Amino acid sequence: MASQERINVAHLELAVRLPMEFIPDPRTVIEDAHDREKEERDLAERRKREQEEKLVKEAQKLVRQEEKRKAREERAAAKAAGVDYDSEQYSSAGGAGQSEKSGSKKSRAQIGD
C-alpha cells in the first residue's frame, strides 16, 4: 500500500556518513581466484610427482624380483653342477646369499679378500 504522503526532510541534518563497501571486494575475489588456481596447480603437480614416485618404486621392485629370480637360477645351476654354494668361495664371488637385505655385515673390502 503505497502512500501518497510526503515526508519533509528539510529540517534533518546529516550526522553520519559511512563509506560504501562492495562485499565481496573485487580485489579479494581476484586474489581468491589466483589462490584457487595456484592450489589446483600445486595439487596436480603433487599428484603427478606421487605417480612418478610410484612408477619408480614399482620399477625398482621389478628389478629386485628379477635379481632374486636370477639368483635362484644361479643357485639351482650351481646345485645341479655340484658346487657348494654355501662355501666361502661361492659367497666371496658374489653369490645369491650376499644380498643387502639378508643382513650380511661384510663390506666390499671383506668380500674381495
Secondary structure, DSSP 4 states (H G I P E B T S, - for coil): ---------TT-----------SS-HHHHHHHHHHHHHHHHHHHHHHHHHHHHHHHHHHHHHHHHHHHHHHHHHHHHHHHTT--TTSHHHHHTT-GGG-GGGT----HHHHH-
